[in-house]
């Protein structure tokens, strides 16, 4: 068996197992309130842990990213759409970087 075929098989198994194991292990309803709460919030935690580093490493200026995050959170809190929040955050980051280049910071 070649290295490529073995690699593809291993990647397939590693990808398939996390999808099948919960179905095999939890056939009945989960009774624990703590475990249900934990599993309920898991997608939000994973999404946040993937998004926050991407936001802060997308720009060279950490304070531009932080200000963009603050703007996005405030607009989301005020029930603005995702489109408006994302555009305002991106515009804020661009504006802070533009001003920073002009000032020379």
Secondary structure by P-SEA (a helix, b strand, c coil): ccaaaaaaaaaaaaaaaaacaaaaacccccccaaaaaaaaaaaaaaaaaacaaaaaaccccaaaaaaaaaaaaaaaaacccaaaaaaaaaaaaaaaaaaaaaacc
